[in-house]
Amino acid sequence: MQNCEVVPIKLWGEPEKPIPILCLQFSCHTQDEAQSRLSRQIPRYISRKLSLSNKFNSSFFSFKGEINSVECFLNTSTSPTIDIIDEIANNHSTPYVLYGKFGIEDKFKIEIYLYDAKICKIVYKNAIDVYPTYLFDSLDELCSKIVSIAGFILEKEDRMSLFSRDTLNWDAFLYYILAEDDRYAYTIGIKIPSFENTISLYFESLKIDCEFELSEKACIAFITDLYIKEKISYQRTLEYFNECLSLNENSVNINYALMIFHENHNNNQLSSFFANKLLTMNISNIEMLIDINKILTLKN
């Protein structure tokens, strides 16, 4: 069920350029850790989808580490005032800020507000009560609505991107959410309890849905970060990559990651093996194809 109120938006800047929009962590009136994580992940999902529409340059903002009025908002778990939203918009030089509230009863209850910093006014608000099974559909429709009230008409390809599904399995998405929350904390300098636990959460997500590409790419990126920044051993890194591969032997992303990993360690035989394996797959990424051909050319 949705209750919607809309004020027409005037386009900011040149219409052919993506509009900057900042998606804030939702307020969550609970001490439950699972709900708290979802209050951070749902706006991240919205942010990503808005970017996929090619109409918005969208980014996510967490309140961890913020000070003054913003920190007070986080600590009290109350909804931000217009003054705080305006402060955030000014600090981040963005014309639009999307924020909201999140809670769980028998359904997910989500309230969403879109603030226009140019006119200091909420231009869109929506209340959604939805069962977990239909959460993705509701959020995608919401993103489509935001795009349309901004005055954009979605082309067929943009609409397909907006409504594409990373996974249809709710459990796979929940494990991904848990892992991503740890990875996000790590990227902004907050110590996480266990790298092993974070990687295992990605693996659990991929065990449920081995074609969940978003989770797979995030897992590869996290393993790579640990190897480069945390100096985990070559052998341990290889074990992580191989376990990821065991979940989907025909994954382009993990086979490519292993090709690059072995190439960087001058393991010519294995880098060529993965390069030849990748040539048998349907790859449209030009940069990947260039790297594959470069490796095979150098070896011949």
Salt bridges, closest charged atoms under 4 A:
GLU5 OE1 - LYS125 NZ 3.67
GLU14 OE2 - LYS17 NZ 3.62
GLU33 OE2 - ARG37 NE 3.35
GLU33 OE2 - ARG40 NH2 3.88
GLU111 OE1 - LYS101 NZ 3.70
ASP116 OD1 - LYS118 NZ 2.85
ASP129 OD2 - LYS109 NZ 3.37
ASP137 OD1 - ARG165 NH2 2.19
ASP140 OD2 - ARG165 NH1 2.25
ASP158 OD2 - LYS55 NZ 3.65
ASP166 OD2 - ARG48 NH1 2.83
GLU180 OE2 - ARG183 NE 2.78
ASP181 OD2 - ARG37 NH1 3.32
ASP181 OD2 - ARG40 NH2 2.59
ASP181 OD1 - ARG44 NH2 3.93
ASP182 OD1 - ARG37 NH2 3.99
GLU196 OE2 - ARG236 NH2 2.82
GLU204 OE2 - LYS207 NZ 3.40
GLU213 OE2 - LYS217 NZ 3.68
GLU249 OE1 - LYS277 NZ 3.63
GLU263 OE1 - LYS299 NZ 3.02
